[in-house]
Amino acid sequence: MHYAIPTNTAELLALRHYPIDEELIAVAIAGVVNLARHQGQSLEDLTAEILAEDPLLDSVQRDWLSGLISQAWLALPARSE
């Protein structure tokens, strides 16, 4: 299935209604990067949020996710308004 990259929070949250697969995760990460940029966050702001203590992910998982977010940030073109 081909998913559109979310352009707002509602679209991002709507992804939770689909079965989880690699494509959905990639689209969700791209959506998070786009939303962060739209909100004026820097990559450093976003990675700080990801690396913050969280009961859902342990520190190794947060580090891994932070690396994926950084790669996506660098790979995705900035969205034009």
C-alpha positions in Angstrom: 0.0 0.0 0.0 1.2 3.5 -0.8 0.7 6.1 1.9 0.9 9.8 1.5 3.4 11.6 3.7 1.4 13.3 6.5 1.3 17.1 6.2 -0.4 17.7 9.6 -1.0 16.2 13.0 -4.4 14.7 12.1 -2.9 12.9 9.1 0.0 11.6 11.1 -2.4 10.3 13.9 -4.6 8.7 11.2 -1.7 6.3 10.3 -2.3 4.4 13.5 -5.4 2.9 11.9 -3.3 0.9 9.3 -1.4 -2.3 9.9 2.2 -1.6 10.8 4.8 -2.4 8.2 8.1 -0.9 7.0 6.5 1.5 4.6 4.1 2.9 7.2 7.0 3.5 9.6 9.0 5.3 6.9 6.0 7.5 6.1 5.4 8.3 9.8 9.1 9.3 10.2 8.9 11.5 7.1 5.7 13.0 8.5 7.3 13.8 11.9 10.3 15.5 10.1 7.9 17.5 7.9 5.8 18.6 10.9 8.8 19.5 13.0 10.2 21.7 10.1 6.7 23.3 9.7 6.7 24.1 13.4 10.1 25.8 13.1 12.0 23.1 15.0 15.6 22.3 14.2 17.0 18.8 13.8 18.6 19.3 17.2 15.2 20.2 18.8 13.6 17.1 17.3 16.4 14.8 18.4 16.3 16.2 21.9 12.6 15.4 22.1 13.3 11.8 20.9 16.2 11.3 23.3 14.2 12.6 26.3 13.2 10.0 28.9 10.2 8.1 27.8 8.4 5.1 29.3 7.7 3.7 25.8 11.3 3.3 24.5 14.5 2.5 26.3 17.7 4.6 25.7 19.0 2.2 23.0 15.8 2.4 21.1 15.7 6.2 21.5 19.3 6.5 20.2 18.4 4.2 17.2 15.2 6.3 16.4 17.2 9.5 16.7 19.6 8.2 14.1 16.7 7.3 11.7 15.2 10.8 12.2 18.5 12.5 11.5 18.9 10.5 8.3 15.4 11.3 7.2 15.9 15.0 8.0 19.0 15.1 5.8 17.5 13.0 3.0 14.1 14.7 2.7 13.8 18.0 0.9 12.4 20.9 2.9 8.7 21.2 2.2 7.7 24.4 0.5 4.8 26.3 1.9 
